[in-house]
Amino acid sequence: MVLVGVTALLLLNLAVPAWSQQNFWADYKQQFLSEDGRVIDDVNGRISHSEGQGYGLILAALNQDRDAFERIWKWTQSHLRLRTDHLFAWRWKPASSGVADDKSGAADDKNDATDGDLLIAFGLANAGKDWHDAAFLASSKQIAQDIRRHMIRQLRYGPVLLPGGQGFEKPDGIVVNLSYRVFPAFAVLAKIDPSPQWAALRRSGLQLVEAARFSPLELPPDWLFIGKKDLQVAKEKIILPSGKFGPDPCPPGMAALYKLIAGTGDIQFGGLTPPYQGETKDAHYFSVTLGLLTNYVAGAKPAESQTPGR
């Protein structure tokens, strides 16, 4: 079964002892948050990215830490809001990877990452509601509107989210990342930015998660190519830590979590129980996604393409 950690409990707003949440937040800030509001990816050259800034905003709002929230938001605006729309450059690289001097740097890629945009809008919406701050709500709405305006494409499954503005639309289809759909954000953003597209994104996302369960573990891949006639693992996006090429499978329980968020109550795992069935000789690695501490299994065998409605 998927490991669920303190981060998962916090982000899903489940019952967590107050001391655990306070300790977690204090430790998180000490390890990842700079004085000027930069959330630091300390295993990736101390870069920062819109996704990390979004998680920081969400956690600061959940912990009612307005000082941290405003520092994170100020840094995000100053260093990642470099586009002509209200979306964010996805990556900022320090001039030096050393801990002592990494305040100088620049956004080296101004393409956006839609999960980061969604997380930032989600954090602003939560803060605006909790603190009755019209400015936070207005910023959240601007981001939400530009996500709908620039990052949605209509396909046979309904609306799909581009992972970013550039590089994902191909002559024969579109590359998407199923984990970029921050399902809990859709209902919140729909209240700030009323549009039927948010509910449609939820429906189409769940449909894609189900339709793409064609890996050996019957789990959807992370990166998915939606062709004109079929679904495939987006092969050009798959480079695992082991150096092998193949699908980057969502962990057992990811689809179940999505269904729980959708309110279906379906928590079946396709009969899979740990230890995982399949090729698991390579190292495991971990990635935090909204509401889940995911345990990805490296080195799974390439999946076959799958036509819709299998």
VOSEBA-491412 format. One record per residue (C-alpha): residue number from 1; residue in one letter; chain; x, y, z. Coordinates in Angstrom, 2 decimals, always signed. Layout:
// residues N
+-----+-----+-------+---------+---------+---------+
!   n ! res ! chain !    east !   north !      up !
+-----+-----+-------+---------+---------+---------+
! NUM !   A !     A !       X !       Y !       Z !
...
+-----+-----+-------+---------+---------+---------+
// end
This chain:
// residues 310
+-----+-----+-------+---------+---------+---------+
!   n ! res ! chain !    east !   north !      up !
+-----+-----+-------+---------+---------+---------+
!   1 !   M !     A !   +0.00 !   +0.00 !   +0.00 !
!   2 !   V !     A !   +1.14 !   +3.55 !   -0.64 !
!   3 !   L !     A !   +2.93 !   +5.26 !   +2.21 !
!   4 !   V !     A !   +1.07 !   +8.24 !   +3.58 !
!   5 !   G !     A !   +3.21 !  +10.65 !   +5.55 !
!   6 !   V !     A !   +2.73 !  +13.76 !   +7.61 !
!   7 !   T !     A !   +2.73 !  +15.89 !   +4.47 !
!   8 !   A !     A !   -0.16 !  +13.89 !   +3.11 !
!   9 !   L !     A !   -2.14 !  +14.34 !   +6.29 !
!  10 !   L !     A !   -1.49 !  +18.05 !   +6.37 !
!  11 !   L !     A !   -2.36 !  +18.66 !   +2.75 !
!  12 !   L !     A !   -5.55 !  +16.62 !   +2.93 !
!  13 !   N !     A !   -6.44 !  +18.44 !   +6.15 !
!  14 !   L !     A !   -7.00 !  +15.24 !   +8.11 !
!  15 !   A !     A !   -6.81 !  +14.98 !  +11.88 !
!  16 !   V !     A !   -3.19 !  +15.49 !  +12.92 !
!  17 !   P !     A !   -2.11 !  +16.20 !  +16.52 !
!  18 !   A !     A !   -1.34 !  +19.89 !  +16.87 !
!  19 !   W !     A !   +2.17 !  +19.23 !  +18.12 !
!  20 !   S !     A !   +2.93 !  +17.03 !  +15.08 !
!  21 !   Q !     A !   +1.75 !  +19.67 !  +12.65 !
!  22 !   Q !     A !   +3.65 !  +22.44 !  +14.43 !
!  23 !   N !     A !   +6.83 !  +20.40 !  +14.55 !
!  24 !   F !     A !   +6.51 !  +19.42 !  +10.93 !
!  25 !   W !     A !   +5.99 !  +22.98 !   +9.78 !
!  26 !   A !     A !   +8.90 !  +24.26 !  +11.86 !
!  27 !   D !     A !  +11.18 !  +21.55 !  +10.46 !
!  28 !   Y !     A !   +9.96 !  +22.19 !   +6.93 !
!  29 !   K !     A !  +10.76 !  +25.90 !   +7.17 !
!  30 !   Q !     A !  +14.16 !  +25.26 !   +8.67 !
!  31 !   Q !     A !  +15.17 !  +22.82 !   +5.95 !
!  32 !   F !     A !  +13.54 !  +24.22 !   +2.82 !
!  33 !   L !     A !  +12.50 !  +27.87 !   +3.26 !
!  34 !   S !     A !  +14.97 !  +30.74 !   +2.91 !
!  35 !   E !     A !  +14.57 !  +34.01 !   +4.76 !
!  36 !   D !     A !  +13.44 !  +35.78 !   +1.60 !
!  37 !   G !     A !  +10.73 !  +33.22 !   +0.82 !
!  38 !   R !     A !  +12.42 !  +30.84 !   -1.61 !
!  39 !   V !     A !  +11.44 !  +27.17 !   -1.25 !
!  40 !   I !     A !  +14.65 !  +25.25 !   -1.95 !
!  41 !   D !     A !  +14.85 !  +21.91 !   -3.74 !
!  42 !   D !     A !  +17.87 !  +20.64 !   -1.83 !
!  43 !   V !     A !  +18.30 !  +17.42 !   -3.83 !
!  44 !   N !     A !  +18.29 !  +19.12 !   -7.22 !
!  45 !   G !     A !  +21.06 !  +21.68 !   -7.12 !
!  46 !   R !     A !  +19.16 !  +23.94 !   -4.72 !
!  47 !   I !     A !  +16.92 !  +25.20 !   -7.50 !
!  48 !   S !     A !  +13.45 !  +26.55 !   -6.87 !
!  49 !   H !     A !  +10.37 !  +25.95 !   -8.96 !
!  50 !   S !     A !   +6.76 !  +27.01 !   -9.15 !
!  51 !   E !     A !   +5.63 !  +23.66 !   -7.77 !
!  52 !   G !     A !   +7.71 !  +24.07 !   -4.62 !
!  53 !   Q !     A !   +6.55 !  +27.67 !   -4.14 !
!  54 !   G !     A !   +2.97 !  +26.45 !   -4.46 !
!  55 !   Y !     A !   +3.44 !  +23.75 !   -1.83 !
!  56 !   G !     A !   +5.01 !  +26.35 !   +0.44 !
!  57 !   L !     A !   +2.00 !  +28.65 !   +0.06 !
!  58 !   I !     A !   -0.42 !  +25.81 !   +0.77 !
!  59 !   L !     A !   +1.44 !  +24.68 !   +3.89 !
!  60 !   A !     A !   +1.87 !  +28.23 !   +5.19 !
!  61 !   A !     A !   -1.85 !  +28.87 !   +4.83 !
!  62 !   L !     A !   -2.74 !  +25.55 !   +6.51 !
!  63 !   N !     A !   -0.47 !  +26.43 !   +9.40 !
!  64 !   Q !     A !   -1.85 !  +29.98 !   +9.62 !
!  65 !   D !     A !   +1.65 !  +31.37 !   +9.14 !
!  66 !   R !     A !   +0.96 !  +34.61 !   +7.35 !
!  67 !   D !     A !   +4.52 !  +35.89 !   +7.65 !
!  68 !   A !     A !   +5.90 !  +32.84 !   +5.84 !
!  69 !   F !     A !   +3.07 !  +32.96 !   +3.30 !
!  70 !   E !     A !   +3.73 !  +36.57 !   +2.38 !
!  71 !   R !     A !   +7.48 !  +35.97 !   +2.08 !
!  72 !   I !     A !   +6.91 !  +32.99 !   -0.23 !
!  73 !   W !     A !   +4.39 !  +34.90 !   -2.32 !
!  74 !   K !     A !   +6.64 !  +37.97 !   -2.58 !
!  75 !   W !     A !   +9.60 !  +35.87 !   -3.77 !
!  76 !   T !     A !   +7.39 !  +34.00 !   -6.24 !
!  77 !   Q !     A !   +6.11 !  +37.20 !   -7.79 !
!  78 !   S !     A !   +9.55 !  +38.81 !   -7.93 !
!  79 !   H !     A !  +11.43 !  +35.87 !   -9.42 !
!  80 !   L !     A !   +8.95 !  +33.66 !  -11.32 !
!  81 !   R !     A !   +6.30 !  +36.06 !  -12.64 !
!  82 !   L !     A !   +8.20 !  +36.99 !  -15.78 !
!  83 !   R !     A !   +5.64 !  +36.21 !  -18.47 !
!  84 !   T !     A !   +3.06 !  +38.37 !  -20.19 !
!  85 !   D !     A !   +0.25 !  +36.32 !  -18.60 !
!  86 !   H !     A !   -0.36 !  +35.56 !  -14.90 !
!  87 !   L !     A !   +1.42 !  +32.21 !  -14.98 !
!  88 !   F !     A !   +4.92 !  +31.50 !  -13.70 !
!  89 !   A !     A !   +8.31 !  +30.51 !  -15.02 !
!  90 !   W !     A !   +8.72 !  +26.99 !  -13.73 !
!  91 !   R !     A !  +12.39 !  +26.98 !  -12.68 !
!  92 !   W !     A !  +14.83 !  +29.34 !  -10.98 !
!  93 !   K !     A !  +18.50 !  +28.35 !  -10.71 !
!  94 !   P !     A !  +20.93 !  +29.87 !   -8.20 !
!  95 !   A !     A !  +24.20 !  +31.24 !   -9.53 !
!  96 !   S !     A !  +25.95 !  +28.94 !   -7.07 !
!  97 !   S !     A !  +24.76 !  +25.60 !   -5.74 !
!  98 !   G !     A !  +26.55 !  +26.20 !   -2.45 !
!  99 !   V !     A !  +24.46 !  +26.74 !   +0.67 !
! 100 !   A !     A !  +26.38 !  +29.85 !   +1.73 !
! 101 !   D !     A !  +25.66 !  +31.94 !   -1.35 !
! 102 !   D !     A !  +22.68 !  +30.94 !   -3.46 !
! 103 !   K !     A !  +20.54 !  +34.06 !   -3.29 !
! 104 !   S !     A !  +21.61 !  +35.31 !   -6.69 !
! 105 !   G !     A !  +20.37 !  +33.53 !   -9.77 !
! 106 !   A !     A !  +17.71 !  +33.67 !  -12.44 !
! 107 !   A !     A !  +14.79 !  +31.86 !  -14.01 !
! 108 !   D !     A !  +16.54 !  +29.93 !  -16.78 !
! 109 !   D !     A !  +13.34 !  +28.55 !  -18.31 !
! 110 !   K !     A !  +10.30 !  +30.80 !  -18.61 !
! 111 !   N !     A !   +8.01 !  +28.01 !  -19.75 !
! 112 !   D !     A !   +5.36 !  +27.41 !  -17.11 !
! 113 !   A !     A !   +4.47 !  +24.17 !  -15.33 !
! 114 !   T !     A !   +0.72 !  +23.81 !  -14.94 !
! 115 !   D !     A !   +0.91 !  +21.91 !  -11.66 !
! 116 !   G !     A !   +2.92 !  +24.76 !  -10.18 !
! 117 !   D !     A !   +0.41 !  +27.32 !  -11.47 !
! 118 !   L !     A !   -2.46 !  +25.30 !   -9.98 !
! 119 !   L !     A !   -0.73 !  +24.88 !   -6.62 !
! 120 !   I !     A !   +0.03 !  +28.59 !   -6.36 !
! 121 !   A !     A !   -3.56 !  +29.51 !   -7.23 !
! 122 !   F !     A !   -4.81 !  +26.92 !   -4.72 !
! 123 !   G !     A !   -2.62 !  +28.30 !   -1.95 !
! 124 !   L !     A !   -3.71 !  +31.87 !   -2.66 !
! 125 !   A !     A !   -7.36 !  +30.84 !   -2.69 !
! 126 !   N !     A !   -7.06 !  +29.12 !   +0.68 !
! 127 !   A !     A !   -5.22 !  +32.05 !   +2.21 !
! 128 !   G !     A !   -7.64 !  +34.57 !   +0.76 !
! 129 !   K !     A !  -10.59 !  +32.70 !   +2.20 !
! 130 !   D !     A !   -9.05 !  +32.10 !   +5.65 !
! 131 !   W !     A !   -7.67 !  +35.60 !   +6.09 !
! 132 !   H !     A !  -10.42 !  +37.46 !   +4.21 !
! 133 !   D !     A !   -7.80 !  +38.93 !   +1.89 !
! 134 !   A !     A !   -9.27 !  +40.22 !   -1.35 !
! 135 !   A !     A !   -5.84 !  +40.67 !   -2.96 !
! 136 !   F !     A !   -4.96 !  +36.99 !   -2.55 !
! 137 !   L !     A !   -8.32 !  +35.97 !   -3.97 !
! 138 !   A !     A !   -7.91 !  +38.32 !   -6.92 !
! 139 !   S !     A !   -4.45 !  +36.91 !   -7.71 !
! 140 !   S !     A !   -5.78 !  +33.37 !   -7.48 !
! 141 !   K !     A !   -8.57 !  +34.21 !   -9.90 !
! 142 !   Q !     A !   -6.15 !  +35.76 !  -12.41 !
! 143 !   I !     A !   -3.99 !  +32.62 !  -12.39 !
! 144 !   A !     A !   -7.02 !  +30.34 !  -12.66 !
! 145 !   Q !     A !   -8.39 !  +32.27 !  -15.62 !
! 146 !   D !     A !   -5.08 !  +32.14 !  -17.46 !
! 147 !   I !     A !   -4.77 !  +28.40 !  -16.83 !
! 148 !   R !     A !   -8.15 !  +27.96 !  -18.49 !
! 149 !   R !     A !   -7.31 !  +30.43 !  -21.23 !
! 150 !   H !     A !   -3.90 !  +29.03 !  -22.22 !
! 151 !   M !     A !   -3.44 !  +25.50 !  -20.85 !
! 152 !   I !     A !   -6.60 !  +23.58 !  -21.79 !
! 153 !   R !     A !   -7.12 !  +21.68 !  -25.01 !
! 154 !   Q !     A !  -10.30 !  +19.88 !  -26.03 !
! 155 !   L !     A !   -9.78 !  +16.23 !  -26.98 !
! 156 !   R !     A !  -12.06 !  +13.21 !  -27.23 !
! 157 !   Y !     A !  -11.76 !  +12.74 !  -23.47 !
! 158 !   G !     A !  -12.89 !  +16.30 !  -22.83 !
! 159 !   P !     A !  -10.61 !  +19.10 !  -21.65 !
! 160 !   V !     A !   -7.00 !  +18.14 !  -20.96 !
! 161 !   L !     A !   -4.30 !  +20.18 !  -19.26 !
! 162 !   L !     A !   -1.08 !  +20.92 !  -21.08 !
! 163 !   P !     A !   +1.86 !  +20.40 !  -18.69 !
! 164 !   G !     A !   +3.22 !  +23.74 !  -19.91 !
! 165 !   G !     A !   +2.76 !  +26.26 !  -22.65 !
! 166 !   Q !     A !   +5.55 !  +25.00 !  -24.90 !
! 167 !   G !     A !   +6.80 !  +21.63 !  -26.04 !
! 168 !   F !     A !   +3.83 !  +19.32 !  -25.45 !
! 169 !   E !     A !   +1.68 !  +19.67 !  -28.56 !
! 170 !   K !     A !   +2.84 !  +17.32 !  -31.30 !
! 171 !   P !     A !   +1.59 !  +16.90 !  -34.88 !
! 172 !   D !     A !   +0.00 !  +13.56 !  -33.98 !
! 173 !   G !     A !   -1.17 !  +14.23 !  -30.42 !
! 174 !   I !     A !   -0.52 !  +15.82 !  -27.04 !
! 175 !   V !     A !   +1.78 !  +14.86 !  -24.16 !
! 176 !   V !     A !   +0.18 !  +15.23 !  -20.73 !
! 177 !   N !     A !   +1.20 !  +14.44 !  -17.17 !
! 178 !   L !     A !   -1.62 !  +12.88 !  -15.17 !
! 179 !   S !     A !   -0.07 !  +13.94 !  -11.86 !
! 180 !   Y !     A !   -0.28 !  +17.61 !  -12.89 !
! 181 !   R !     A !   -4.02 !  +17.60 !  -12.28 !
! 182 !   V !     A !   -4.32 !  +18.92 !   -8.74 !
! 183 !   F !     A !   -7.79 !  +17.52 !   -8.20 !
! 184 !   P !     A !   -8.48 !  +19.16 !   -4.80 !
! 185 !   A !     A !   -7.80 !  +22.57 !   -6.35 !
! 186 !   F !     A !  -10.50 !  +22.31 !   -9.01 !
! 187 !   A !     A !  -13.50 !  +22.71 !   -6.70 !
! 188 !   V !     A !  -11.82 !  +25.56 !   -4.80 !
! 189 !   L !     A !  -10.87 !  +27.45 !   -7.95 !
! 190 !   A !     A !  -14.36 !  +26.95 !   -9.39 !
! 191 !   K !     A !  -15.73 !  +29.09 !   -6.55 !
! 192 !   I !     A !  -13.29 !  +31.90 !   -7.30 !
! 193 !   D !     A !  -13.39 !  +31.55 !  -11.07 !
! 194 !   P !     A !  -16.85 !  +30.14 !  -11.87 !
! 195 !   S !     A !  -16.59 !  +28.00 !  -14.97 !
! 196 !   P !     A !  -17.86 !  +24.55 !  -15.95 !
! 197 !   Q !     A !  -14.35 !  +23.76 !  -17.17 !
! 198 !   W !     A !  -13.12 !  +22.96 !  -13.64 !
! 199 !   A !     A !  -15.68 !  +20.19 !  -13.14 !
! 200 !   A !     A !  -15.01 !  +18.98 !  -16.69 !
! 201 !   L !     A !  -11.27 !  +18.79 !  -15.96 !
! 202 !   R !     A !  -12.02 !  +16.64 !  -12.94 !
! 203 !   R !     A !  -14.21 !  +14.28 !  -14.97 !
! 204 !   S !     A !  -11.82 !  +13.99 !  -17.89 !
! 205 !   G !     A !   -8.88 !  +13.51 !  -15.54 !
! 206 !   L !     A !  -10.52 !  +10.59 !  -13.79 !
! 207 !   Q !     A !  -11.45 !   +9.10 !  -17.15 !
! 208 !   L !     A !   -7.85 !   +9.34 !  -18.36 !
! 209 !   V !     A !   -6.49 !   +7.81 !  -15.15 !
! 210 !   E !     A !   -8.78 !   +4.83 !  -15.71 !
! 211 !   A !     A !   -8.17 !   +4.53 !  -19.45 !
! 212 !   A !     A !   -4.38 !   +4.68 !  -19.07 !
! 213 !   R !     A !   -4.07 !   +1.72 !  -16.69 !
! 214 !   F !     A !   -2.23 !   -0.39 !  -19.26 !
! 215 !   S !     A !   +1.11 !   -0.90 !  -17.49 !
! 216 !   P !     A !   +2.11 !   -4.35 !  -16.17 !
! 217 !   L !     A !   +0.83 !   -3.20 !  -12.77 !
! 218 !   E !     A !   -2.42 !   -1.87 !  -14.27 !
! 219 !   L !     A !   -1.42 !   +1.61 !  -13.16 !
! 220 !   P !     A !   -1.43 !   +4.80 !  -15.23 !
! 221 !   P !     A !   +1.89 !   +6.26 !  -16.35 !
! 222 !   D !     A !   +3.10 !   +9.63 !  -15.23 !
! 223 !   W !     A !   +3.71 !  +11.03 !  -18.73 !
! 224 !   L !     A !   +1.05 !  +10.02 !  -21.23 !
! 225 !   F !     A !   +0.80 !  +10.59 !  -24.97 !
! 226 !   I !     A !   -2.77 !  +11.11 !  -26.19 !
! 227 !   G !     A !   -2.66 !  +10.23 !  -29.86 !
! 228 !   K !     A !   -5.38 !  +10.63 !  -32.41 !
! 229 !   K !     A !   -6.40 !   +6.99 !  -31.99 !
! 230 !   D !     A !   -4.73 !   +5.60 !  -28.90 !
! 231 !   L !     A !   -2.94 !   +6.26 !  -25.61 !
! 232 !   Q !     A !   +0.74 !   +5.50 !  -25.10 !
! 233 !   V !     A !   +3.49 !   +6.10 !  -22.60 !
! 234 !   A !     A !   +5.18 !   +9.34 !  -23.67 !
! 235 !   K !     A !   +8.50 !   +7.68 !  -24.39 !
! 236 !   E !     A !  +10.55 !  +10.84 !  -24.86 !
! 237 !   K !     A !   +9.72 !  +11.91 !  -21.29 !
! 238 !   I !     A !  +10.70 !   +8.70 !  -19.55 !
! 239 !   I !     A !  +14.23 !   +8.55 !  -18.15 !
! 240 !   L !     A !  +14.22 !   +6.78 !  -14.82 !
! 241 !   P !     A !  +16.91 !   +7.18 !  -12.12 !
! 242 !   S !     A !  +18.21 !   +3.75 !  -13.07 !
! 243 !   G !     A !  +18.88 !   +4.99 !  -16.60 !
! 244 !   K !     A !  +16.28 !   +2.63 !  -18.07 !
! 245 !   F !     A !  +13.57 !   +3.73 !  -20.42 !
! 246 !   G !     A !  +10.02 !   +2.75 !  -19.70 !
! 247 !   P !     A !   +6.87 !   +4.03 !  -18.01 !
! 248 !   D !     A !   +7.13 !   +5.97 !  -14.80 !
! 249 !   P !     A !   +4.16 !   +4.26 !  -13.13 !
! 250 !   C !     A !   +1.93 !   +6.11 !  -10.74 !
! 251 !   P !     A !   +2.06 !   +4.25 !   -7.43 !
! 252 !   P !     A !   -0.56 !   +1.76 !   -6.27 !
! 253 !   G !     A !   -3.30 !   +3.86 !   -4.79 !
! 254 !   M !     A !   -2.87 !   +6.98 !   -6.95 !
! 255 !   A !     A !   -5.95 !   +6.22 !   -9.01 !
! 256 !   A !     A !   -7.75 !   +5.21 !   -5.83 !
! 257 !   L !     A !   -6.82 !   +8.53 !   -4.23 !
! 258 !   Y !     A !   -8.15 !  +10.39 !   -7.24 !
! 259 !   K !     A !  -11.41 !   +8.47 !   -6.97 !
! 260 !   L !     A !  -11.64 !   +9.21 !   -3.25 !
! 261 !   I !     A !  -11.18 !  +12.90 !   -3.99 !
! 262 !   A !     A !  -13.93 !  +12.59 !   -6.57 !
! 263 !   G !     A !  -16.20 !  +11.16 !   -3.89 !
! 264 !   T !     A !  -16.75 !   +7.71 !   -5.38 !
! 265 !   G !     A !  -15.45 !   +5.88 !   -2.33 !
! 266 !   D !     A !  -13.65 !   +3.40 !   -4.57 !
! 267 !   I !     A !  -10.40 !   +2.43 !   -2.88 !
! 268 !   Q !     A !   -9.67 !   -0.78 !   -4.75 !
! 269 !   F !     A !   -6.05 !   -1.36 !   -5.79 !
! 270 !   G !     A !   -6.60 !   -3.84 !   -8.61 !
! 271 !   G !     A !   -5.68 !   -6.76 !   -6.39 !
! 272 !   L !     A !   -2.12 !   -5.52 !   -5.90 !
! 273 !   T !     A !   -0.60 !   -5.78 !   -2.46 !
! 274 !   P !     A !   +2.99 !   -5.16 !   -1.34 !
! 275 !   P !     A !   +5.51 !   -6.35 !   -2.19 !
! 276 !   Y !     A !   +4.79 !   -4.96 !   -5.63 !
! 277 !   Q !     A !   +4.34 !   -7.51 !   -8.37 !
! 278 !   G !     A !   +6.67 !   -6.90 !  -11.28 !
! 279 !   E !     A !  +10.21 !   -5.74 !  -11.82 !
! 280 !   T !     A !  +11.31 !   -3.90 !   -8.67 !
! 281 !   K !     A !  +15.06 !   -4.52 !   -8.58 !
! 282 !   D !     A !  +15.99 !   -0.91 !   -9.17 !
! 283 !   A !     A !  +16.03 !   +1.73 !   -6.47 !
! 284 !   H !     A !  +12.81 !   +3.27 !   -5.23 !
! 285 !   Y !     A !  +12.53 !   +7.01 !   -5.17 !
! 286 !   F !     A !  +10.03 !   +9.34 !   -3.64 !
! 287 !   S !     A !   +8.12 !  +12.39 !   -4.75 !
! 288 !   V !     A !   +5.60 !  +14.43 !   -2.82 !
! 289 !   T !     A !   +2.40 !  +15.18 !   -4.67 !
! 290 !   L !     A !   -0.63 !  +16.93 !   -3.25 !
! 291 !   G !     A !   -2.07 !  +14.76 !   -0.51 !
! 292 !   L !     A !   +0.22 !  +11.81 !   -1.15 !
! 293 !   L !     A !   +3.75 !  +10.63 !   -0.43 !
! 294 !   T !     A !   +4.26 !   +8.60 !   -3.55 !
! 295 !   N !     A !   +6.49 !   +5.58 !   -3.82 !
! 296 !   Y !     A !   +7.46 !   +5.19 !   -7.46 !
! 297 !   V !     A !   +8.96 !   +1.92 !   -8.65 !
! 298 !   A !     A !  +11.83 !   +2.37 !  -11.08 !
! 299 !   G !     A !  +12.50 !   +0.05 !  -13.96 !
! 300 !   A !     A !   +9.03 !   -1.17 !  -14.91 !
! 301 !   K !     A !   +8.68 !   -2.70 !  -18.34 !
! 302 !   P !     A !   +7.43 !   -0.50 !  -21.22 !
! 303 !   A !     A !   +3.69 !   -0.47 !  -21.60 !
! 304 !   E !     A !   +1.82 !   -1.32 !  -24.75 !
! 305 !   S !     A !   -0.30 !   +1.33 !  -26.41 !
! 306 !   Q !     A !   -3.95 !   +1.23 !  -25.51 !
! 307 !   T !     A !   -7.01 !   +2.35 !  -27.39 !
! 308 !   P !     A !   -9.77 !   +4.12 !  -25.42 !
! 309 !   G !     A !  -12.56 !   +2.06 !  -24.01 !
! 310 !   R !     A !  -10.56 !   -1.10 !  -23.44 !
+-----+-----+-------+---------+---------+---------+
// end
